[in-house]
Amino acid sequence: MEKSKKNLLQLEEALNNIELPRTNKVMVASSYYSICMEHYRSILTLLELRLYSSASALLRCLFESYVKGMWFYYCSDAKDIERLRKDNFEKPFGALVSEIEKEKGKGLSTAKKILWRTLNGLTHSGAGQVSRRISDEVIGSNFDELFIEDVKRFTNSYGLLVAGELALISDDRKAQTAVLEVQRALGFETLDL
């Protein structure tokens, strides 16, 4: 947990002073990325408090805010942004993923295919949540260490991806270097920034 918190703080510090272009696409995408970073911090805080059901319920929100940020930055047009501002934007999540892959390459649909059902169950109090609350005759938190480590890994991964996107958009070399440092500290392959 200490490593995850340290890396989060390093990313937040690096991103605090970046300057983003003031375009509609950047502002909307960055808003989603900001939500994603908030979920990242919230999940780690909830894990530390041993509120595992609440932490895991945010995993889909983390993933979704990342995907929506990517879509608005790489795929949206002025009409999409206007619909969003009027709270009238609707596009199936699978379509967002497909369109991102057309622009950025494959990979996101694989993550969605593997994770989506589990993420939905964790968010909507499905079997993944309920089964981890029952042990023998006691009802309460019963999340094993492997699950908790997976939650941390997932959270660190998407937090890192978002920080990388923000560092790229800002063209801030210091922020990009910090992202690469955290990436190495977490043991992930090097991103090409």
C-alpha positions in Angstrom: 0.0 0.0 0.0 2.8 2.4 0.9 4.3 2.0 -2.6 1.0 2.7 -4.3 0.4 5.8 -2.2 3.9 7.1 -2.8 3.5 6.6 -6.6 0.1 8.3 -6.5 1.6 11.3 -4.7 4.5 11.5 -7.1 2.0 11.5 -10.1 -0.2 14.1 -8.4 2.8 16.4 -7.7 4.0 16.1 -11.3 0.5 16.9 -12.7 -0.2 19.8 -10.3 1.7 22.4 -12.4 1.1 21.2 -15.9 -0.5 23.6 -18.4 -3.1 22.2 -20.7 -4.2 23.7 -24.0 -7.6 25.4 -23.6 -9.5 23.6 -26.2 -12.9 22.0 -25.7 -11.5 18.5 -26.4 -8.7 18.9 -23.9 -10.9 20.4 -21.2 -13.5 17.7 -21.5 -11.0 14.8 -21.7 -9.0 16.3 -18.8 -12.2 16.5 -16.7 -12.7 12.8 -17.1 -9.0 12.2 -16.3 -9.3 14.3 -13.2 -12.3 12.2 -12.1 -10.1 9.1 -12.8 -7.3 10.4 -10.6 -9.8 11.1 -7.9 -11.1 7.6 -8.1 -7.5 6.4 -8.0 -6.9 8.2 -4.7 -10.3 7.2 -3.3 -9.7 3.5 -4.0 -6.3 3.5 -2.3 -7.8 5.3 0.7 -10.7 2.9 0.9 -8.3 -0.1 0.7 -6.3 1.4 3.5 -9.4 1.8 5.6 -10.3 -1.9 4.7 -13.5 -0.8 3.0 -12.9 -3.3 0.3 -16.5 -3.5 -1.1 -16.5 0.3 -1.6 -13.1 0.3 -3.1 -13.9 -2.4 -5.6 -17.2 -0.7 -6.5 -15.2 2.2 -7.9 -13.1 0.1 -10.2 -15.6 0.3 -13.1 -15.9 4.1 -12.5 -12.1 4.4 -12.8 -12.0 2.4 -16.0 -15.0 4.2 -17.5 -13.6 7.7 -16.8 -10.4 6.7 -18.4 -12.2 5.4 -21.5 -14.4 8.4 -21.8 -11.4 10.8 -21.4 -9.7 8.9 -24.2 -12.7 8.9 -26.4 -13.4 12.7 -26.0 -9.8 13.5 -26.6 -9.1 11.2 -29.6 -12.5 10.7 -31.2 -15.1 13.4 -30.3 -16.2 16.3 -32.4 -17.8 19.6 -31.5 -21.3 18.2 -31.6 -20.4 15.5 -29.1 -19.0 18.0 -26.7 -22.1 20.2 -27.1 -24.3 17.2 -26.4 -22.2 16.4 -23.3 -22.5 20.0 -22.0 -26.3 19.8 -22.4 -26.2 16.5 -20.5 -27.5 14.8 -23.7 -24.5 12.7 -24.7 -25.3 9.0 -25.2 -23.1 6.5 -26.9 -22.8 2.8 -25.9 -19.6 2.1 -24.0 -18.6 -0.6 -26.5 -18.8 1.9 -29.3 -16.5 4.3 -27.4 -13.9 1.4 -27.0 -14.2 0.4 -30.7 -13.7 4.0 -31.9 -10.7 4.5 -29.6 -9.1 1.4 -31.0 -9.5 2.8 -34.6 -7.6 5.8 -33.6 -5.1 4.4 -31.1 -4.7 0.7 -31.9 -5.9 -2.5 -30.3 -5.9 -3.5 -26.6 -8.8 -1.7 -24.9 -11.4 -4.0 -26.2 -9.5 -7.0 -24.8 -9.5 -5.3 -21.4 -13.2 -4.5 -21.6 -14.0 -8.1 -22.7 -12.0 -9.6 -19.8 -13.0 -7.1 -17.1 -16.5 -5.7 -17.9 -18.7 -8.4 -16.3 -16.6 -8.5 -13.1 -16.5 -4.7 -12.9 -20.3 -4.5 -13.3 -20.8 -7.1 -10.6 -18.5 -5.2 -8.2 -20.1 -1.9 -8.9 -23.7 -3.1 -8.8 -23.5 -5.4 -5.7 -23.3 -8.5 -7.8 -22.1 -11.9 -6.9 -18.5 -10.7 -6.8 -19.4 -8.4 -3.9 -21.8 -10.7 -2.1 -19.6 -13.8 -2.3 -16.8 -11.9 -0.6 -19.0 -10.9 2.4 -19.9 -14.5 3.4 -17.5 -16.7 5.4 -19.0 -19.7 7.2 -21.8 -18.1 9.3 -20.4 -14.6 9.5 -21.4 -11.8 7.2 -18.7 -9.2 6.7 -15.7 -8.3 4.6 -14.0 -11.4 3.4 -11.7 -10.2 0.6 -8.6 -12.3 0.2 -5.1 -10.7 -0.2 -4.9 -11.8 -3.8 -8.1 -9.8 -4.7 -6.8 -6.8 -2.8 -3.5 -6.9 -4.7 -5.4 -7.2 -8.0 -7.4 -4.1 -7.0 -4.2 -2.2 -6.3 -2.6 -3.3 -9.5 -5.7 -2.3 -11.6 -5.9 1.0 -9.8 -2.2 1.8 -10.2 -2.3 0.8 -13.9 -5.2 3.0 -14.9 -4.0 5.9 -12.7 -0.6 5.6 -14.5 -2.3 5.6 -17.9 -4.3 8.7 -17.1 -1.2 10.5 -15.8 0.6 9.5 -19.0 -2.2 11.0 -21.1 -2.2 14.3 -19.1 1.6 14.5 -19.3 1.4 13.9 -23.1 -1.4 16.5 -23.7 0.5 19.1 -21.6 3.8 18.3 -23.4 5.4 18.8 -20.0 8.7 16.9 -20.0 9.0 17.0 -16.2 5.5 15.4 -15.8 6.4 12.9 -18.5 9.6 11.9 -16.7 7.7 11.5 -13.4 5.2 9.2 -15.1 8.1 7.1 -16.5 9.7 7.0 -13.0 6.4 5.7 -11.5 6.0 3.2 -14.3 9.4 1.8 -13.5 8.7 1.8 -9.8 5.5 -0.2 -10.4 7.4 -2.7 -12.6 5.5 -1.9 -15.9 6.9 -1.9 -19.3 8.2 1.4 -20.4 5.8 3.7 -22.3 7.1 5.5 -25.3 6.4 9.1 -24.4 
